[in-house]
């Protein structure tokens, strides 16, 4: 990535990671990602906002060199996670006069993670102002999007919000601005589902806080920069507080085909009733697609064969993830087949203990589904239709 000018004396100096395929050893990255860092040259002080993943340190150094930055006064750490902070020690070494600005919680998290001398850190407070001469920055604490220490930095005169992970997207694109990337919102939604969804309540409060700021541009720490910030702000509002949709997500696995027969028949019955439905076979499904589908769905169905005495391990994994991602889903159903022992209903409901949901009547079939079982599936589809309309 070559440094790109966003506004007068404000540059994007981060790095592309075009071919990274996995984040957190968990999340698939179909479009790679970026680690965004921003340089602001005020008339008196020069600031770097965040750094890059250590694997891309050379890119950041080259960008600073290309801009002839021979002095940095401050490095701002909006977020201590290493994809943004990991190059801070090297940049501090490169610019021995630079102070590292972060909140108290940021300091407490950065010191154990990185080799940084505490004397280099200057702790800032919520809403503190920093003058760069002709430019002014304000720090806005924004805990739990998605770590407790996170803060935003607002460039007052330029009206740019550096929002860290919030509003981000794992999307490597040669176009800097979201208006030139038609799939930005979809990838931002995927990112929201994978990273931010558990913190919906916090995000509502942060969105309210941001209403008090005149924001012309949002510059997150992953993906394109929003030159029309109202689009992503309103999309976030919808994802966090909007009405859930007439959608069912079925997450299943099958060993000998019985559970799959149940899933496919239920899918047909839902389609007949004009209910959108997406079945995800856990053997082949992308975790990102699955998470994305959970943002709007009113109902989730888990389909599992009995594996020995309980649910199949793939469904245990899926239930754990759903419980962690905390979608706003209102209804959960469990379907499946078994041969002898069967503890899957208790096992799966226990794993979803952090969700506030109504459980639909479970439908467990001994062996292959028969005529009566299919009639029970019709009843389940009717029940789903009923709760979606209520
Ligand atoms: Fe992109 Fe939470 O780091």
Boltz pocket constraint, residues with backbone or C-beta under 6 A from the ligand:
constraints:
  - pocket:
      binder: B
      contacts: [[A, 79], [A, 81], [A, 82], [A, 83], [A, 84], [A, 146], [A, 165], [A, 221], [A, 222]]
      max_distance: 6.0
